[in-house]
Amino acid sequence: MGATAVTSDITADMARNADGDDVKVRASNVIKTYPGKDGLVTALKGVSVEIPQGEMAVLLGPSGCGKTTLLRSIAGLERPEGGEISVSGRTVYSSDHKVYLPPERRAVSMVFQSYALWPHMTVAQNIGYPLACRKVAKAQIAERVQQMMDAVHLGKYGHRYPNQLSGGQQQRVALARAIIADADVILFDEPLSNVDARVREEIRKQIIALQAEFNFAGIYVTHDQVEAGAIATKLIVMNHGEIAQVGRPQELYDNPVSRYVASFMGTTTEVSGTATSIDGMVALDTAVGRVIGKPTSAIVDGDRAVGVFRPEWGHVVHEHPGADHNVWPCVVKLKSFMGAHMEVVVELRTSSGAPVEATVAAPRGSGLREGQCYYLHVPSADLCVLPEGEQ
Ligand SMILES: Nc1ncnc2c1ncn2[C@@H]1O[C@H](COP(=O)(O)OP(=O)(O)OP(=O)(O)O)[C@@H](O)[C@H]1O
């Protein structure tokens, strides 16, 4: 990293947002490029995020969308070309004011995918290391280490070395080490991708419990939508170095503002058409007839748009349900057993003759048969209408 100009201001007011939250990380208009084979690659195109105390922000998106670059820029492991980053109200990076604080001066802890434990140190020594660096008294370190080992259920493993632990246990040591330092902010770089599914779920629950106990602000990178939904209080979906949408996981699932976010958050069926607005709702003229839904992004009359719904928003029924909108005759093409429910693919009749397929979740025992005719009903209050745009 280049020369280090250090001027940082700390003010309590800077850390409050308009809602009065104590903002622990604020990134404003962060730009980062890398040299690529065919010129510069812009990994972050002016990204802004705000993470208050006690929130777990999850950066979610496909490979290459810029999640790790944003996390590493906040940690100080990457140096952006533009924008501003503050941690607990202190400017740690500013392109305008030529501020760059190195990682060790940013009051952030980090948990890596690779655990990054010292192999020659015991579990207790690894966990106590941040306190030993600060020259905390030995008796106090021993007490805090025991407390942290108990918190991550490794109370009896203090004397072991990392190579005598499973991957999941090693990651719990790394977690304890990150938390013992009392950092306001803990950054998690895909911490669970090296552990198996069962252990992953266990550690995920432990991270949630530890955050409730220690009240740090977390930023967590993953490309696993299920993991993101389970752990996030604030989900940040990224796309090509930009933020596509921010909100609680359920908001993004129920009210995506783009087809990209809709499909990234889970299975969708899409029906495209031309929009006309009616009383706050939008009607689409489509190949399956009129589709009515709620606009979750700005749509004006005449726009090309898509009606989007999730499997569990649709109902495949034997008799016409009597609703005025969004009822279509259909034929069941395929039924798959999914454990808690059946996934049913139905084909809808269209004016053009080209079939439209929809995926619907049906209760087990609903008696649907492949090849038989039914009605598909999607309540208009659930169905989202989104700009056709790019996916
Ligand atoms: N050190 C580097 N040198 C050159 N290009 C890089 C470097 N690091 C990242 N990039 C590029 O920047 C873009 C964003 O990468 P980044 O690693 O932040 O994405 P990501 O969303 O974290 O992906 P993944 O989930 O695969 O880790 C990609 O196009 C990547 O190829």
The ligand as an ORCA input file, in Angstrom:
! r2SCAN-3c Opt
* xyz 0 1
  N      -6.286     -8.113     -6.751
  C      -7.049     -8.007     -7.840
  N      -6.511     -7.727     -9.048
  C      -7.275     -7.586    -10.155
  N      -8.641     -7.685    -10.142
  C      -9.220     -7.966     -8.972
  C      -8.469     -8.142     -7.752
  N      -9.333     -8.399     -6.747
  C     -10.571     -8.380     -7.306
  N     -10.501     -8.129     -8.620
  C     -11.651     -7.996     -9.573
  O     -12.590     -7.101     -9.000
  C     -13.925     -7.565     -9.177
  C     -14.593     -7.743     -7.825
  O     -13.925     -8.783     -7.129
  P     -14.326     -9.251     -5.656
  O     -13.339    -10.282     -5.206
  O     -14.517     -8.062     -4.807
  O     -15.747     -9.944     -5.929
  P     -16.583    -10.891     -4.979
  O     -17.994    -10.485     -5.152
  O     -16.054    -10.870     -3.594
  O     -16.348    -12.316     -5.629
  P     -16.141    -13.765     -4.919
  O     -17.477    -14.153     -4.358
  O     -15.728    -14.641     -6.059
  O     -15.080    -13.608     -3.878
  C     -13.808     -8.841     -9.991
  O     -13.968     -8.513    -11.349
  C     -12.386     -9.317     -9.706
  O     -11.886    -10.080    -10.774
*
